[in-house]
Amino acid sequence: MARLGTYIVDHDHAKLEALLAVITRIRGDQPPAQTLLGVAALALPDMLFEVDALAVRP
């Protein structure tokens, strides 16, 4: 994965820690470049996060 963008509704420190734990579990000590944006709402009322990822295949 080359880049990761994450949008989180009502972003707080606990949600950041949970996100980083998942990324670390998947990518280990080499996480992709990433942007995290706290937002008021997403497309549907029950959506809490949205991920935009760019992967590069060799």
C-alpha positions in Angstrom: 0.0 0.0 0.0 1.5 3.3 -1.0 -1.0 5.8 0.7 -3.8 5.6 3.2 -6.4 8.3 3.9 -8.8 7.9 6.8 -11.9 10.0 7.6 -13.2 9.5 11.2 -16.4 10.9 12.6 -15.9 12.7 15.9 -12.2 11.9 16.0 -10.6 11.5 19.4 -7.5 10.0 20.9 -9.1 6.5 21.5 -10.1 6.2 17.8 -6.6 7.2 16.7 -5.0 4.5 18.9 -7.4 1.9 17.5 -6.6 2.9 14.0 -2.9 2.8 14.6 -3.1 -0.6 16.2 -4.8 -2.0 13.1 -2.3 -0.4 10.7 0.6 -1.7 12.8 -0.9 -5.2 12.8 -1.2 -5.2 9.0 2.0 -3.3 8.1 4.3 -3.8 11.0 6.9 -1.1 11.4 6.6 0.2 7.8 3.2 2.0 7.7 2.2 3.7 4.5 2.1 7.5 4.1 -1.2 8.4 5.6 -3.6 11.3 6.3 -6.2 11.2 9.1 -9.1 13.7 9.0 -11.7 14.2 11.7 -15.1 14.9 10.1 -18.6 15.8 11.4 -20.4 13.2 9.3 -20.0 10.9 6.3 -22.3 9.8 3.5 -24.6 7.6 5.6 -25.7 8.3 9.2 -24.3 5.1 10.7 -20.9 5.4 9.0 -18.1 6.1 11.5 -15.1 5.9 9.3 -14.1 5.8 5.6 -10.8 4.6 4.2 -9.2 5.7 0.9 -6.2 3.6 0.0 -3.8 3.6 -3.0 -2.0 0.4 -3.6 0.8 -0.1 -6.1 1.6 -3.4 -7.7 5.1 -4.1 -8.8 
